[in-house]
């Protein structure tokens, strides 16, 4: 069954109930879209909402708009929008037309947008006000794009106005026949090491993500999911798919400040909140500094906080449970190549194993292998591989890269992991981030977790390997300090004495830690930034 059938079912069962809410601090209310007439301004938070019927009708209108303009089954249609209430109806409209949705990272520069449009063979694109300049730079350089569809007020000359024409099309489902094996979406990898790869998923993958999430977290129709991360990514959207399966509401929040997260969870009566590590840490820091008084908020419906996209420091969850003792906690592991979260899953009942990523998720198989793809023994480090209905079909138009990671239905993730005696999997590090120093393998995540536990002044830390003439590589700790705290190199070195000598960072750099929109530390950026001895010496004040 295609995922669009869930939308139709929700419209039939819950048509007059709210499906999506957008909370956009400081937004210009002149940008209100007539199709979504049910709007209100609350203080500085601009709020819009639509019902399940409006969601379903708009998806059908967009599907019919595309079909009327030449879209056929298998046509690629790109989405370049910030999180907004139009995003998901457009996404589902693309799928309902039998086309392939191609979400694009809103941080892409013009040349990256051009690359992705060409890589995916996209013929249509829906884009928002924030991207007028970037799209205008390339509009005449991507001749394969037949329509630039602008979502917003003040349509540029090179585009067609979505706002003006959407209501001209029928809200009747075009009833394009779609089966599980049909191509459904192309998602792009994070692209932190160059231009991103195009990841092709079938409709079966999208549907499986709904089943996985609902099985893991037991969403009911009454749950309200707070969605903060970008919708172009397979992260938070796929977590909401568990609520979507049962007609649960999503709140799209444009902003990540601690007060905004807490106040929105309170005002919208959210029950499930998915966070990235930096946001969870910022919330706790703000509470501890007295900037947020929890007695002023009604968080009684908040039942689950879960985190994914990166290794989760156990110390962070220990802090969280002290402040929010009634919250269930869970973590999910996944990749865009495995339709996002859930192929490995900790489970709320396994809080005693916090720090592990868990066991095979619903409908998934996992194994840990050596360089020859043979399974390793428990306690040994190897590469994590996963298998299940959510594995991508391929890297689109890249057979060589596909063959590197797909074999007999198994996806080899590039993540190094180990299984403990109880069968729980612990993520050690990315294969490409492993540091080899003097012939010994160092796993940065282990060192990062140790330093966080020993030094409360650390806000964020990234351990990277940099070239060394004698040892090949050395471990360098880049540390971001919490506001109002102090930390010295001697403090870090003293704490590091608790590590085996070969695991101790050889250099300390105090600096901000860059993360991408999905919360992952941009270690390639750090390696490039501090990749010469002179830069390391300058940053640390050390003599080389």
KOLPA-69539 format. One record per residue (C-alpha): x, y, z; residue in three letters. Coordinates in steps of 0.001 Angstrom, whole numbers, padded with zeros to 6 digits, always signed. Example, Ala and Ser with C-alpha at 12.3 -4.5 7.8 and 13.67 -1.06 7.14 Angstrom:
+012300-004500+007800ALA;+013670-001060+007140SER;
***
This chain:
+000000+000000+000000UNK;+001483+003422-000923UNK;+001887+005925+001879UNK;-000583+008292+000161UNK;-003385+005910+001164UNK;-002729+006767+004811UNK;-003393+010429+004037UNK;-006666+009539+002336UNK;-007703+007392+005320UNK;-006877+010155+007813UNK;-008942+012653+005801UNK;-011897+010267+005875UNK;-011645+009485+009588UNK;-010451+012819+011003UNK;-011263+015345+008264UNK;-012151+018290+010513UNK;-009301+017712+012991UNK;-006005+019611+012807UNK;-003246+017702+011018UNK;-000393+020216+010761UNK;+000573+023323+012698UNK;+003331+025742+011765UNK;+004868+027892+014501UNK;+007153+030494+012967UNK;+008549+033147+015344UNK;+008665+036602+013828UNK;+007189+035574+010469UNK;+005576+038218+008311UNK;+001815+037670+008503UNK;+001481+039172+005008UNK;+002793+035822+003758UNK;-000437+034043+004748UNK;-001576+031686+002009UNK;-005303+031923+001184UNK;-005584+028157+000929UNK;-004671+027973+004592UNK;-007121+030561+005893UNK;-007154+029257+009434UNK;-004312+031361+010807UNK;-003606+033347+013928UNK;-000820+035413+015370UNK;+000120+034642+018973UNK;+002596+037139+020366UNK;+005727+036943+018256UNK;+004853+033401+017148UNK;+003136+033283+013812UNK;+000919+030215+013771UNK;-000893+028457+010921UNK;-002809+025212+010926UNK;-004680+022967+008497UNK;-007055+020032+008922UNK;-006618+016532+007572UNK;-009182+017308+004868UNK;-007278+020431+003797UNK;-004009+018484+003829UNK;-005502+015750+001641UNK;-007273+018180-000719UNK;-004114+020253-001210UNK;-002041+017156-001956UNK;-004560+016188-004652UNK;-004647+019722-006059UNK;-000869+019715-006334UNK;-000863+016266-007927UNK;-003349+017506-010542UNK;-001316+020693-011076UNK;+001742+018583-011847UNK;-000126+016206-014131UNK;-001671+019113-016047UNK;+001845+020472-016618UNK;+003270+017274-018043UNK;+004304+015243-015022UNK;+003959+011508-015557UNK;+004718+008487-013409UNK;+008396+008512-012489UNK;+009010+012224-013166UNK;+011294+013801-010559UNK;+009991+016865-008705UNK;+012302+018746-006319UNK;+011315+020555-003111UNK;+013434+023463-001870UNK;+011509+024919+001062UNK;+012167+025811+004654UNK;+009950+023930+007099UNK;+006466+025298+006501UNK;+002871+024153+006354UNK;+003031+023808+002559UNK;+005947+021346+002650UNK;+004151+018087+003427UNK;+001088+018632+001177UNK;+003510+019309-001700UNK;+005514+016173-000853UNK;+002409+013989-000761UNK;+001065+015648-003905UNK;+004205+014609-005748UNK;+003791+011021-004567UNK;+000079+011017-005399UNK;+000909+012063-008979UNK;+003090+008958-009252UNK;+006144+011213-009417UNK;+009356+010965-007382UNK;+009891+013520-004605UNK;+013375+015055-004434UNK;+013795+017081-001192UNK;+016789+019454-001223UNK;+018885+020735+001659UNK;+018018+024375+002338UNK;+021683+025146+003019UNK;+022725+024312-000521UNK;+024472+027032-002468UNK;+023374+027708-006050UNK;+025944+025344-007565UNK;+024882+022539-005210UNK;+021221+023051-006100UNK;+022151+022854-009777UNK;+024195+019707-009180UNK;+021357+017960-007315UNK;+018714+018918-009878UNK;+020892+017502-012637UNK;+021947+014434-010640UNK;+018326+013526-009897UNK;+017054+014392-013396UNK;+014541+016743-011760UNK;+012174+018382-014237UNK;+010139+020486-011788UNK;+010947+022313-008580UNK;+008861+023989-005866UNK;+010909+026618-004004UNK;+010315+029280-001367UNK;+011145+032976-000801UNK;+014479+032241+000875UNK;+015822+030717-002345UNK;+014859+033280-005001UNK;+018426+034527-005411UNK;+020013+031097-005565UNK;+017418+029742-008000UNK;+017597+032814-010214UNK;+021367+032271-010603UNK;+020811+028844-012151UNK;+017329+029071-013712UNK;+018708+029338-017245UNK;+021538+026869-016594UNK;+019400+023784-015912UNK;+017479+023375-019177UNK;+015962+020078-018062UNK;+013823+021885-015450UNK;+010505+022627-017143UNK;+008862+024586-014325UNK;+010116+026686-011426UNK;+007145+026845-009063UNK;+007339+029573-006450UNK;+005625+029055-003061UNK;+005047+032478-001504UNK;+004006+036058-002231UNK;+005783+038218-004824UNK;+006566+035605-007474UNK;+009830+036245-009402UNK;+009630+036632-013183UNK;+011355+033341-013972UNK;+008814+031247-012005UNK;+005135+030314-011850UNK;+003134+031229-008750UNK;+001987+028242-006696UNK;-000197+030490-004529UNK;-002019+031901-007542UNK;-002745+028667-009391UNK;-003083+025906-006777UNK;-006823+026447-006238UNK;-007476+026212-009972UNK;-006963+022466-009817UNK;-009299+019723-008695UNK;-009098+018324-005182UNK;-010116+014932-006549UNK;-007511+012188-006191UNK;-006035+011525-009674UNK;-005872+007842-008676UNK;-002545+007081-010288UNK;-001760+003412-009711UNK;+001243+003054-007392UNK;+002769-000178-006083UNK;+005331-000882-003382UNK;+008197-001418-005820UNK;+007664+001918-007612UNK;+010284+004608-007040UNK;+009056+007093-004442UNK;+011755+009528-003363UNK;+015358+010590-003836UNK;+017053+011866-000710UNK;+020550+013320-000733UNK;+023302+012330+001678UNK;+024682+014966+004026UNK;+027438+015814+001573UNK;+030026+016741+004221UNK;+032836+015302+002091UNK;+031876+016789-001275UNK;+028785+016783-003434UNK;+026112+014497-001954UNK;+024950+011137-003269UNK;+021376+010684-004559UNK;+019627+007945-002547UNK;+016691+006286-004316UNK;+013900+004731-002242UNK;+010840+002770-003284UNK;+007354+003327-001844UNK;+007900+000212+000257UNK;+010660+002048+002156UNK;+008409+004998+002970UNK;+005647+002738+004200UNK;+008046+000654+006257UNK;+009289+003747+008057UNK;+005712+004376+009246UNK;+005382+000830+010607UNK;+008807+000867+012275UNK;+008225+004120+014117UNK;+004706+003253+015274UNK;+005889-000157+016472UNK;+008758+001369+018444UNK;+006906+004210+020147UNK;+003262+003183+020188UNK;+001865+006443+018861UNK;-001873+006934+019198UNK;-004228+009326+017458UNK;-003967+011675+020445UNK;-000203+012078+020289UNK;+001177+015448+019139UNK;+004624+015327+017551UNK;+006923+018356+017730UNK;+009004+018423+014536UNK;+012023+020738+014637UNK;+014670+019287+012262UNK;+014451+020011+008523UNK;+011800+018129+006560UNK;+014156+017584+003631UNK;+015988+015013+005749UNK;+014833+011491+006562UNK;+015046+012143+010302UNK;+012187+013848+012107UNK;+009690+013458+009248UNK;+010057+009671+009412UNK;+009608+009790+013185UNK;+006341+011672+012677UNK;+005314+008971+010185UNK;+004490+006803+013210UNK;+001921+009388+014300UNK;+000845+009916+010685UNK;-000080+006228+010510UNK;-002720+006793+013219UNK;-003725+010352+012315UNK;-001567+012099+014925UNK;-000863+015816+014603UNK;+002530+017348+013778UNK;+003740+020763+014942UNK;+006402+022255+012666UNK;+008585+024590+014714UNK;+010887+027042+012941UNK;+013473+027715+015608UNK;+015694+025832+018030UNK;+016155+028098+021064UNK;+015501+026363+024398UNK;+012696+028739+025410UNK;+010982+028291+022055UNK;+011138+024495+022265UNK;+009757+024430+025797UNK;+007066+027068+025201UNK;+005873+025410+021988UNK;+005738+021993+023663UNK;+003637+023619+026374UNK;+001299+025681+024164UNK;+000696+022933+021610UNK;+000420+020179+024263UNK;+003090+018093+022553UNK;+003542+014533+023750UNK;+006533+013475+021638UNK;+009600+015635+021024UNK;+012532+014494+018894UNK;+015735+016409+019583UNK;+019301+016563+018418UNK;+022076+016356+021012UNK;+022952+020103+020891UNK;+019319+021151+021377UNK;+018787+018813+024336UNK;+021981+020087+025898UNK;+020989+023727+025310UNK;+017608+023102+026976UNK;+019266+021624+030063UNK;+021864+024393+030227UNK;+019160+027080+030018UNK;+017202+025415+032828UNK;+020294+025072+034996UNK;+021187+028737+034424UNK;+017706+029767+035545UNK;+016747+031151+032127UNK;+013791+028750+031912UNK;+011422+028290+034850UNK;+009624+025002+034196UNK;+006845+025893+036664UNK;+005593+028438+034119UNK;+004881+025771+031494UNK;+002405+022934+031182UNK;+004431+019965+029977UNK;+002137+017330+031451UNK;+001423+015693+028085UNK;+005083+015328+027110UNK;+005724+011586+027455UNK;+008676+010814+025169UNK;+011944+012515+024331UNK;+014087+010706+021818UNK;+017322+011472+020029UNK;+019024+010217+016902UNK;+021341+011252+014050UNK;+024520+010858+016127UNK;+026011+009047+019136UNK;+024289+010172+022331UNK;+026474+010870+025399UNK;+025126+008852+028360UNK;+025858+011819+030629UNK;+023363+013929+028668UNK;+020525+011462+029245UNK;+021420+011129+032915UNK;+021070+014905+033216UNK;+017810+014878+031264UNK;+016204+012222+033481UNK;+017057+014246+036571UNK;+015191+017258+035184UNK;+012404+015297+033458UNK;+012074+012060+035484UNK;+008689+011178+033963UNK;+009888+011207+030356UNK;+010470+008003+028491UNK;+013743+008159+026593UNK;+014732+006360+023431UNK;+017357+006561+020735UNK;+017170+005379+017162UNK;+019946+004720+014699UNK;+019504+005065+010974UNK;+020825+006472+007728UNK;+019243+008147+004741UNK;+020177+004942+002909UNK;+017910+003013+005311UNK;+015043+005540+005129UNK;+016166+007281+008265UNK;+015652+006194+011879UNK;+014823+002839+013349UNK;+016898+000098+011734UNK;+018595-000132+015137UNK;+016549+000826+018167UNK;+017300+001032+021909UNK;+013759+000882+023307UNK;+012366+002893+026209UNK;+012512-000183+028425UNK;+016297-000373+028046UNK;+017256+002890+029726UNK;+019854+000897+031691UNK;+021756+000532+028397UNK;+021774+004227+027571UNK;+024688+004989+025279UNK;+024043+001904+023155UNK;+022090+002330+019921UNK;+020181-000849+020715UNK;+019187-003954+018776UNK;+017701-004616+015351UNK;+014579-002521+014827UNK;+011152-003749+013777UNK;+011477-005673+010505UNK;+015272-005244+010387UNK;+018312-007520+010608UNK;+021761-006392+011729UNK;+025270-007808+011828UNK;+028804-006582+012525UNK;+031502-007644+010084UNK;+035244-007461+009515UNK;+036974-006121+006411UNK;+036161-009375+004576UNK;+032442-009037+005429UNK;+032605-011962+007886UNK;+030751-011565+011168UNK;+032907-010758+014179UNK;+032517-012115+017703UNK;+030684-010216+020435UNK;+032927-007554+021903UNK;+034924-007110+018698UNK;+034722-003920+016657UNK;+033585-004165+013046UNK;+031425-002473+010448UNK;+027674-002387+011076UNK;+025468-003780+008300UNK;+021651-003693+008154UNK;+019030-005442+006039UNK;+015298-004839+005691UNK;+012445-003337+003652UNK;+013780+000190+004215UNK;+017115-000239+002459UNK;+017556+002051-000545UNK;+017296+000690-004072UNK;+020581+002310-005083UNK;+022604+005474-005299UNK;+020871+006954-008309UNK;+023106+006983-011399UNK;+026112+005759-009396UNK;+026567+002024-009830UNK;+030105+002004-008439UNK;+029117+003682-005169UNK;+026062+001419-004907UNK;+028164-001725-005262UNK;+030470-000498-002507UNK;+027706-000484+000116UNK;+025014-002943-001094UNK;+025570-006682-001224UNK;+022899-009433-001128UNK;+020385-007014+000336UNK;+022757-005889+003102UNK;+023636-002218+003478UNK;+027157-001714+004829UNK;+026876+001484+006784UNK;+030470+002632+007205UNK;+029848+002878+010952UNK;+032075+000939+013324UNK;+030258-000827+016145UNK;+030493-003630+018675UNK;+027910-005905+020303UNK;+027998-006419+024062UNK;+027265-009649+025952UNK;+023574-008703+026221UNK;+023197-008253+022471UNK;+023129-004444+022489UNK;+025036-002617+019764UNK;+027313+000274+020647UNK;+028329+002711+017942UNK;+032076+003237+018080UNK;+032624+005697+015233UNK;+032447+006319+011538UNK;+034874+004103+009663UNK;+036409+007159+008020UNK;+036797+008912+011412UNK;+038820+006154+013075UNK;+042256+007473+014053UNK;+045270+005224+013575UNK;+048064+006421+015814UNK;+051273+004430+016097UNK;+049446+001381+014729UNK;+046632+001579+017316UNK;+042997+002266+016356UNK;+041367+005116+018282UNK;+037614+005579+018211UNK;+036864+009279+018759UNK;+033346+008780+020136UNK;+034757+006820+023094UNK;+037184+009635+023907UNK;+034471+012281+023461UNK;+032108+010494+025854UNK;+034878+010152+028446UNK;+035739+013848+028327UNK;+032073+014868+028594UNK;+031637+012721+031691UNK;+034767+014080+033356UNK;+034400+017762+032486UNK;+030966+019383+033077UNK;+032239+022625+031488UNK;+032225+020985+028054UNK;+029321+022013+025856UNK;+030495+020055+022828UNK;+033582+018095+021849UNK;+034936+016547+018677UNK;+038028+014366+018540UNK;+039690+014279+015138UNK;+042837+012761+013705UNK;+045488+015018+012232UNK;+048701+014038+010419UNK;+051828+013400+012466UNK;+055260+012578+011016UNK;+056151+010044+013693UNK;+052820+008413+014639UNK;+050937+008798+011356UNK;+048041+010519+013117UNK;+047426+012063+016498UNK;+044164+012625+018352UNK;+043171+016274+018661UNK;+040267+017337+020899UNK;+038297+020369+019725UNK;+036268+021603+022688UNK;+033450+024124+022914UNK;+032982+025473+026447UNK;+029608+026117+028077UNK;+028585+029708+028589UNK;+029668+030948+032018UNK;+032238+028162+032509UNK;+036012+028129+032211UNK;+038257+025307+031104UNK;+041991+025150+030533UNK;+044278+022848+028618UNK;+045696+021630+031940UNK;+042142+020704+033080UNK;+041618+018605+029961UNK;+045013+016956+030168UNK;+044475+016128+033831UNK;+041090+014550+033088UNK;+042614+012633+030175UNK;+044952+010848+032566UNK;+042028+008535+033213UNK;+042396+007205+029662UNK;+045048+004753+028470UNK;+048061+006753+027353UNK;+047583+006014+023637UNK;+043981+007307+023765UNK;+044802+010670+025311UNK;+044402+013706+023007UNK;+047822+015056+022025UNK;+046484+018552+021333UNK;+043603+020607+022707UNK;+041799+023299+020699UNK;+039132+025530+022223UNK;+036673+026525+019486UNK;+033071+026256+018326UNK;+031966+022848+017005UNK;+030280+023021+013591UNK;+027260+020762+013063UNK;+025120+020242+009993UNK;+021295+020774+010064UNK;+020751+017177+011181UNK;+023043+017620+014178UNK;+026078+015683+013001UNK;+029494+017117+013797UNK;+031210+018246+010611UNK;+034509+016520+011278UNK;+035752+016965+007701UNK;+035400+020718+008250UNK;+037446+020490+011458UNK;+040122+018350+009818UNK;+040397+020870+007012UNK;+040427+023818+009397UNK;+043140+022418+011666UNK;+044828+020120+009191UNK;+048295+021586+009261UNK;+050792+021650+012073UNK;+051019+025418+011892UNK;+047273+025834+012340UNK;+047177+023426+015254UNK;+050078+025232+016865UNK;+048396+028582+016351UNK;+045073+027388+017742UNK;+046551+025720+020803UNK;+049514+027941+021464UNK;+051650+024799+021427UNK;+055155+024457+020046UNK;+055412+021912+017274UNK;
***
